[in-house]
Amino acid sequence: MRTPIAEASFAAASFDVVFCVNVIHHLQRPMDLVRQASRLLRKGGALAVIGGGPHQGSDQWYLYRCFEEAYRRDLARYPGWQVLSEWMAQAGLSALELCEVERYRSSYAGRQVFDDPFLQQGSRSQLALLSQAEYRQGLARIEAEIRAAEGRGETALFEEDVPMLMLVGRKT
């Protein structure tokens, strides 16, 4: 069995802060990261996990609307903030605080959406994980929305309003 790098490389109580930024949803065993971070923290130290939160239901993201499989996968990949809070408590972290640290906002009118560099399949994990067929289906949904709006004499809007949240737990 492989030993996690954090366990092999650093002594217990070595750090005041451990940051995990947009990583936890990529881990096979994310609870292990929480346990290891708690082991590495000195008393009073903090683990700060920053990322998206598709479970919150507050994301207004055209990618989730048009690439339905990406949304379903993200619901499975991202631990909900409540679940992450429970993991932190089990690992001996308390004084949990969830707050918004940044908000990504953009808007594309009609065919401008195809100029979004993050619409390329390899540009973000949500799209990179899709099969070619799923990716093409999402592009087809975008095209259908544009054509439907044009047929009504309107312009389709493709918006992003995605909060980045941070959950902080402290070692007591």
N, C-alpha and C positions, 0 to 999 in steps of 0.2 A: 504494500500500500504506500502511495506517495505521501510524504509529509508536506503539509502546506508551507509555503515559503515563509509566511509570518512566524510560524511556529519554529521553523528551523533556523531562522536568521536573527531573531531578536529575543532578548530576555524579557521576562514578564515585567510589567510596570516600567516600560522604557519610554513611553510617550505621554504627552499632555493632550494631544489631539490626533485623532485618526479621521481622515476625510475619505469618503467613498462617493465619487462624483460620476453619475451616469454609468455605473458599473454593475450594480447588484442584480439587475435583470439579465445580465450575461452569464452569471455564475450558475453552475449546476447545483451547488449546495449553498445558497446564500446565507443560511443560518450559520454556517461555519465561519463566514467572514465576521459576523456579529460576535460570535464566541471568541474568535481570535483577537478581534479589536478590543474586546473587554479585557482579555488577558494581558494585552500590551499596554493598557492605560494605567497610569498612576492614579491614585485616589484623587478625585476631583476632576480627572481628565474627561474628555468628551469624544464621543463618536458622532460624527455628522454624516448622515446619508442624504445625498442630494440626487434627485431624479424626477422623472415624470410620475404621474399618478393616474393612469387610465381608469382605476377603480373609483376615483372621486366623481367621475361623471361631469367634470367641469371643463374638460378639453373641448374646444371648438376647433376641430382640425379636419380640413378637407381630406387629408390622407386617410383618416379613420372612416370617413363617409364613403370615399371612393374605393378604398382598398380594404374591404370588409375583413378579409383574412388577416391583414396586419393588425387590425384592432383585436380580433379574437386571440391572435398569438400574444399580443401585448398583455391582455388580461391574464393569460396563463404565465407569461414570463415575469411580470412585475409583481412582487409581493405587495399586497395592499398595505397602506400605512398602518392600519390596525394590526395586521399580522406582524409587520416589522416592529411595531411597538411591543407586542407580546414577546417576540424574540429578544429584544433588548432587555426587557424586564427579566426574562429567564436567564439571561447572561449576566445579571447583576447590575444593570444600568437603570438609573431612575431619573427623575426630573425631566421627563420626556416633553419635548416641545416641537410642534409641527408648525412651520411657517413658510410663507412664499418668499423665495429669494430672488426670483427673476420671472419674467413673463415674456415669452416669445410671441410677437404679433407681426403678422404680415397679411397682405390681401392682394389677390391677383384678380383682375377683371378679364373675363373671357379667355381668349387664347394666350394671354400673358402668362397663364399658369404654366405653360410649357417652357417658359424661361426660368422657372424656379429651379435653381441648381440642385435642390434637395429632392426633386422629383425623379432624378436619375436612380435607377435601381440600386446601384452600389453606394449611394450617398449616405444612407442611414440604415440602421439595422432593421427598422420596420419593413423597408422595401427589399433589402438584401436577402432577407429570409424567405421572400416569396418565390414561388416557382415562376418560370417564364410565363406560363399560362395565367397564373394569378395576377402577375404584374400587367400583362396585356389586358386582362379583364378590367383592372382598375383604370388603365388609360382609356379603355373604351367607355367606361362610366363617365369619366371626365368629358370625353368628346360628346357623349349623349347629353350631358347636362348643358354643354355649350350650345349644341344644336337646338335643344328644346327651348332654351332661353331666347336664342336668336329667332326661332319660329314665333315667339310671342312678342318680338320686337324689344327684348330685354337683353341685359348682359349678365351672364352667370358670374357669381362671385365665389371665389375659392379663398377661404380665410383660415388663418391660424391664430388662435388665442390659447396658448398652451402654458399653464403655470409650471414652473420648476419649484418643487417643494424641498424642504430640508427638515429631516427629523433628527433631533439632537437628544442623545442620552448621556448621562453623566455617571461616572464610576463613583460610588459612595463608599 
